[in-house]
C-alpha cells in the first residue's frame, strides 16, 4: 500500500519561511520522480517543483529563487523549502510520486497540507 504523508504546512507572515516534508512508504522511493503541486481556491492544481531520482530539479517560474526542492532517498522523504513567501503562495500543497516502469505509469498523491501566507 502506497502512502504519501505531507507535513509542515501552516500560517506564516509574508516574507516568512516554511519547510514541507513528504514521507513515502510502499514504493521504491529512489525510482520515483517526486513533485510538489499546489491548488489555490478556484484555481487549477499546478506544479510547483519536481525532482528526479538522481536529483535533477525543475521549478515553476513563480517560485524560482524562493523555493528549493530536495530529497533524501535513505529516508524516503522529499522536502520543499519555501522562503520569501507571498500571499499568492497560499494554497493546499500536494506531494506526488510518479514513475514509468515498462509501459505502466504509476502516480500517487498525498492528502495535502494547507499553507496560508497572511499578515
C-alpha positions in Angstrom: 0.0 0.0 0.0 1.5 3.3 -1.1 1.3 6.3 1.2 2.5 9.8 0.9 2.1 11.9 4.0 2.8 15.6 3.9 3.6 17.8 6.9 4.9 21.2 7.7 2.1 23.5 6.4 0.7 26.3 8.5 0.1 30.0 8.7 3.1 32.3 8.0 3.5 36.0 7.5 4.6 37.4 4.2 8.4 37.2 3.9 8.5 34.1 6.1 9.6 30.6 5.5 8.2 27.1 5.8 9.5 23.6 5.1 7.2 21.0 3.8 8.0 17.3 4.1 6.5 14.3 2.4 7.3 10.8 3.7 6.7 8.0 1.3 6.0 4.3 2.1 5.2 1.3 0.0 7.3 2.4 -3.0 10.9 2.0 -4.2 11.4 5.7 -3.5 14.5 6.2 -5.5 13.0 5.4 -8.8 10.2 7.9 -8.5 10.1 11.5 -9.6 8.8 13.5 -6.7 6.8 16.6 -7.1 5.1 19.3 -5.1 1.9 20.7 -6.6 -0.4 23.3 -5.2 -4.0 24.3 -5.6 -5.5 27.6 -4.6 -9.2 28.2 -4.2 -10.9 28.5 -7.6 -7.7 27.6 -9.5 -6.3 24.5 -11.1 -3.7 22.4 -9.5 -0.2 23.5 -10.7 3.3 22.0 -10.5 5.5 23.9 -8.1 8.7 21.9 -8.2 9.9 18.4 -9.2 12.9 16.3 -8.6 14.0 13.1 -10.3 15.5 10.1 -8.6 19.0 11.3 -9.4 18.3 14.9 -8.2 17.5 16.9 -11.3 15.1 19.6 -10.4 12.6 21.9 -12.1 10.5 24.8 -10.8 7.6 26.9 -11.7 8.7 30.4 -12.8 6.7 31.9 -9.9 8.8 30.2 -7.2 12.3 30.2 -8.8 14.8 31.6 -6.4 12.5 31.3 -3.4 11.7 27.6 -3.2 14.0 24.6 -3.1 13.1 21.0 -3.5 15.3 18.2 -2.2 15.0 14.6 -1.4 16.6 12.1 1.0 16.3 8.6 -0.6 17.6 7.0 2.6 14.6 8.4 4.5 12.1 8.1 1.6 11.3 11.8 2.1 11.1 14.8 -0.2 11.2 18.4 1.1 10.1 21.8 -0.1 11.9 24.7 1.5 9.8 27.8 0.9 11.4 31.2 1.6 10.2 34.8 1.0 6.6 33.6 1.0 4.0 35.9 -0.5 0.1 35.8 -0.2 -0.1 34.3 -3.7 1.7 31.2 -2.3 -1.4 30.4 -0.3 -2.8 27.0 -1.3 -3.1 23.4 -0.4 0.2 21.8 -1.3 0.2 18.2 -2.5 3.1 15.7 -2.8 3.2 13.5 -5.9 5.2 10.4 -6.8 5.4 9.3 -10.4 7.2 6.7 -12.3 7.1 4.9 -15.7 8.1 1.3 -15.3 8.0 -0.5 -18.6 4.8 0.8 -20.2 3.0 1.2 -16.9 2.6 4.7 -15.3 2.5 4.9 -11.6 1.1 8.1 -10.0 0.4 8.7 -6.3 -0.8 11.7 -4.3 -0.7 12.7 -0.7 -3.7 14.2 1.1 -2.4 17.8 1.0 -1.2 20.3 3.6 -2.5 23.9 3.8 -0.1 26.8 3.5 -1.5 30.2 4.3 0.5 33.4 3.9 -1.1 36.3 5.6 -0.4 39.1 7.9 
